[in-house]
């Protein structure tokens, strides 16, 4: 689904909008809007609203929804970069709206315009909300949980510091889908597992306590698995947690090639 080229003039602030702080600047927020009950295709709408350098992009979305247009729809939860709910494309780059500071976005030489749209590659439901089920289906397919055999242990499964460090980076994933939906292969072929699923498989493939690495490697050796990666580094650039996603994918490829951890 492509956005319509038509764009409405910036919506002015209502009379009952809250006072504008003295050190705030006016910015233009261009949002890709889509209501399946009214629109045949997405279209752009613009809003002129105040922003402080200390604001996060999420604050601007809240301002629009609470004071300008209550029909705006987007996901958010913790607002602290932990839950991963508010992943969206901000100025063409996948980011968490709650982690992007306006001080890094404000122009020092002129008008500031933010372009905000939903993440790509997943079915659009409304405004900035996409259907996450295809993403989670791929996540579940790689068996992202500890698998062992035999009787339950009588004590903790002991693991050395080095063994824990082997997969420490990929434990940081918050399933925001920013990496997967920044991947050109995923955009063109929704059957590809995608970076996030591979990252979560990596987390258990290299866990010394797990006994199902071979099963996961067989899953990722499929035609829609790890070999579809073209190493563009979009996923690593998009990750809000700083995970070396491309590195993890390459380590899974090597594990498949040599069938060893």
Secondary structure, DSSP 8 states (H G I E B T S, - for coil): ----S-B---B---TTS----TT-EEEEEEEEE-BTTT-SS-EEEEEEEEE-TT-BHHHHHHHIIIII-TT-----SSSSSSS-TTEEEETTEEEETTT-BGGGTS-SSS--EEEEE--SSS-EEETTEE--HHHHHHHHHT--S----SS--SS-----HHHHHTTTGGGG-----TTGGG-HHHHH-TTS--HHHHHHHHHHHT-TT-S-HHHHHHHHTSTTSGGG-----HHHHH-TT---HHHHHHHHHHHHHHT--
